[in-house]
Amino acid sequence: MIETEVTFHNKINIRVQAQIFIGPTLVSTCVADPGEVCVLSAESARYDIYFKNGATGWNIARKLDNETKTLTLSQHKGRYIIT
């Protein structure tokens, strides 16, 4: 098993829950307030990551079959952007 650390930067104005899945299995989760950074464990070189509104649980963004080690969630003209 490959241990991969993923750094998440929350650049939007709401609390965000980030969840990493390998296939159907949830392997890591964290909650970041606006401006905060958290580190998740991916346990694989490739993973799916979902971002949810920390208050409502609504999905706001996702990146599937990803291998990036650093992700930033930002907002531009009302749309959420993952870089």
Backbone as CSV, one residue per row, in Angstrom:
resi,resn,N_x,N_y,N_z,CA_x,CA_y,CA_z,C_x,C_y,C_z
1,MET,0.839,-1.176,0.000,0.000,0.000,0.000,0.888,1.245,0.000
2,ILE,0.544,2.213,-0.804,1.267,3.479,-0.904,0.609,4.480,0.035
3,GLU,1.388,5.125,0.867,0.867,6.158,1.757,1.110,7.514,1.116
4,THR,0.043,8.212,0.750,0.134,9.508,0.099,-0.518,10.565,0.976
5,GLU,0.193,11.644,1.260,-0.386,12.764,1.984,-0.877,13.803,0.988
6,VAL,-2.091,14.257,1.194,-2.715,15.252,0.330,-2.992,16.491,1.176
7,THR,-2.472,17.625,0.742,-2.679,18.889,1.450,-3.826,19.641,0.784
8,PHE,-4.809,20.026,1.590,-5.986,20.740,1.105,-5.991,22.156,1.670
9,HIS,-6.098,23.160,0.786,-6.177,24.575,1.158,-7.604,25.052,0.892
10,ASN,-8.286,25.505,1.930,-9.647,26.019,1.783,-9.587,27.533,1.586
11,LYS,-9.808,27.980,0.365,-9.759,29.407,0.030,-11.150,30.002,-0.189
12,ILE,-12.194,29.290,0.247,-13.548,29.847,0.108,-14.051,30.271,1.482
13,ASN,-15.199,30.946,1.514,-15.662,31.566,2.749,-16.601,30.703,3.585
14,ILE,-16.579,29.388,3.387,-17.385,28.484,4.201,-16.518,27.325,4.698
15,ARG,-16.981,26.676,5.749,-16.321,25.477,6.261,-16.537,24.355,5.251
16,VAL,-15.466,23.631,4.953,-15.518,22.575,3.929,-15.044,21.257,4.518
17,GLN,-15.789,20.207,4.207,-15.357,18.852,4.548,-14.773,18.225,3.289
18,ALA,-13.539,17.755,3.385,-12.880,17.062,2.272,-12.862,15.573,2.599
19,GLN,-13.218,14.750,1.618,-13.243,13.298,1.807,-12.500,12.623,0.665
20,ILE,-11.598,11.709,1.007,-10.874,10.932,0.005,-11.409,9.513,-0.009
21,PHE,-11.703,9.055,-1.220,-12.185,7.692,-1.440,-11.222,6.953,-2.352
22,ILE,-11.032,5.674,-2.073,-10.364,4.751,-2.980,-11.460,3.777,-3.392
23,GLY,-11.915,3.903,-4.637,-13.095,3.134,-5.049,-14.269,3.560,-4.185
24,PRO,-15.038,2.608,-3.641,-16.191,2.973,-2.817,-15.854,3.204,-1.337
25,THR,-14.581,3.073,-0.968,-14.188,3.121,0.437,-13.666,4.498,0.847
26,LEU,-14.286,5.075,1.890,-13.806,6.332,2.466,-12.547,6.028,3.262
27,VAL,-11.431,6.707,2.934,-10.167,6.431,3.619,-9.664,7.602,4.454
28,SER,-10.160,8.817,4.191,-9.681,9.963,4.946,-10.673,11.112,4.830
29,THR,-10.768,11.889,5.905,-11.646,13.053,5.890,-11.081,14.134,6.806
30,CYS,-11.380,15.379,6.486,-11.015,16.497,7.357,-12.000,17.633,7.117
31,VAL,-12.063,18.540,8.079,-12.903,19.729,7.960,-11.998,20.939,8.104
32,ALA,-12.114,21.877,7.151,-11.281,23.080,7.166,-12.164,24.320,7.124
33,ASP,-11.931,25.213,8.066,-12.604,26.509,8.059,-11.991,27.385,6.969
34,PRO,-12.627,28.505,6.629,-12.064,29.391,5.620,-10.617,29.763,5.946
35,GLY,-9.740,29.626,4.954,-8.343,29.960,5.117,-7.483,28.877,5.739
36,GLU,-8.085,27.814,6.222,-7.321,26.746,6.865,-6.758,25.748,5.863
37,VAL,-5.771,24.999,6.333,-5.132,23.940,5.563,-5.253,22.657,6.374
38,CYS,-5.541,21.542,5.708,-5.528,20.259,6.396,-4.830,19.228,5.517
39,VAL,-4.361,18.174,6.143,-3.649,17.112,5.446,-4.443,15.828,5.586
40,LEU,-4.673,15.175,4.445,-5.402,13.913,4.413,-4.467,12.797,3.960
41,SER,-4.813,11.586,4.325,-4.063,10.412,3.892,-4.830,9.734,2.765
42,ALA,-4.169,9.504,1.632,-4.861,8.900,0.489,-4.690,7.392,0.422
43,GLU,-3.634,6.844,1.007,-3.366,5.406,1.010,-3.260,4.804,-0.385
44,SER,-3.085,5.634,-1.389,-2.952,5.178,-2.773,-2.404,6.336,-3.602
45,ALA,-1.780,6.032,-4.718,-1.269,7.088,-5.587,-2.405,7.825,-6.301
46,ARG,-3.526,7.158,-6.549,-4.678,7.768,-7.222,-5.890,7.642,-6.310
47,TYR,-6.715,8.677,-6.321,-7.856,8.714,-5.406,-8.924,9.655,-5.953
48,ASP,-10.116,9.575,-5.384,-11.205,10.508,-5.660,-11.355,11.399,-4.431
49,ILE,-11.539,12.698,-4.646,-11.744,13.613,-3.515,-13.023,14.404,-3.736
50,TYR,-13.797,14.506,-2.670,-15.064,15.222,-2.699,-15.007,16.336,-1.670
51,PHE,-15.562,17.489,-2.019,-15.639,18.625,-1.116,-17.111,18.906,-0.845
52,LYS,-17.452,18.997,0.447,-18.834,19.242,0.850,-18.906,20.474,1.732
53,ASN,-20.047,21.149,1.673,-20.313,22.248,2.581,-20.338,21.665,3.990
54,GLY,-19.500,22.182,4.888,-19.394,21.632,6.230,-20.648,21.780,7.061
55,ALA,-21.523,22.722,6.728,-22.755,22.932,7.493,-23.926,22.121,6.953
56,THR,-24.026,22.027,5.627,-25.203,21.380,5.030,-24.934,19.971,4.517
57,GLY,-23.670,19.650,4.249,-23.340,18.345,3.684,-23.492,18.266,2.171
58,TRP,-23.915,19.361,1.538,-24.085,19.377,0.082,-22.733,19.276,-0.615
59,ASN,-22.667,18.455,-1.673,-21.455,18.383,-2.489,-21.265,19.703,-3.227
60,ILE,-20.047,20.246,-3.172,-19.792,21.491,-3.895,-18.749,21.313,-4.987
61,ALA,-17.926,20.278,-4.894,-16.921,20.031,-5.937,-16.348,18.629,-5.749
62,ARG,-15.753,18.103,-6.826,-15.089,16.806,-6.736,-14.014,16.714,-7.803
63,LYS,-13.051,15.872,-7.550,-11.995,15.603,-8.523,-11.767,14.098,-8.480
64,LEU,-12.041,13.434,-9.594,-11.974,11.978,-9.650,-10.671,11.517,-10.269
65,ASP,-10.231,10.328,-9.869,-9.010,9.700,-10.382,-7.852,10.690,-10.362
66,ASN,-7.623,11.247,-9.210,-6.638,12.310,-9.019,-5.342,11.750,-8.458
67,GLU,-4.220,12.414,-8.744,-2.947,12.022,-8.149,-2.169,13.226,-7.620
68,THR,-2.813,14.385,-7.575,-2.190,15.612,-7.093,-1.977,15.536,-5.582
69,LYS,-0.879,16.080,-5.110,-0.561,16.053,-3.679,-1.025,17.308,-2.945
70,THR,-1.328,18.379,-3.681,-1.817,19.622,-3.088,-3.019,20.106,-3.879
71,LEU,-4.108,20.383,-3.169,-5.332,20.865,-3.807,-5.801,22.137,-3.116
72,THR,-6.274,23.083,-3.918,-6.833,24.321,-3.392,-8.245,24.465,-3.922
73,LEU,-9.179,24.734,-3.013,-10.564,24.997,-3.403,-10.784,26.497,-3.301
74,SER,-11.135,27.119,-4.427,-11.396,28.561,-4.456,-12.716,28.799,-5.180
75,GLN,-13.112,30.048,-5.234,-14.374,30.401,-5.869,-14.142,31.579,-6.812
76,HIS,-14.765,31.493,-8.006,-14.658,32.562,-8.998,-16.000,32.702,-9.699
77,LYS,-16.585,33.888,-9.620,-17.866,34.188,-10.247,-18.940,33.157,-9.882
78,GLY,-18.972,32.803,-8.592,-20.009,31.905,-8.093,-19.747,30.417,-8.336
79,ARG,-18.644,30.086,-8.954,-18.321,28.674,-9.238,-17.127,28.243,-8.390
80,TYR,-17.172,26.998,-7.933,-16.059,26.445,-7.157,-15.026,25.863,-8.101
81,ILE,-13.762,26.143,-7.802,-12.666,25.725,-8.683,-11.639,24.958,-7.841
82,ILE,-11.207,23.808,-8.351,-10.163,23.025,-7.700,-8.888,23.175,-8.526
83,THR,-7.825,23.615,-7.878,-6.531,23.729,-8.558,-5.477,22.993,-7.755
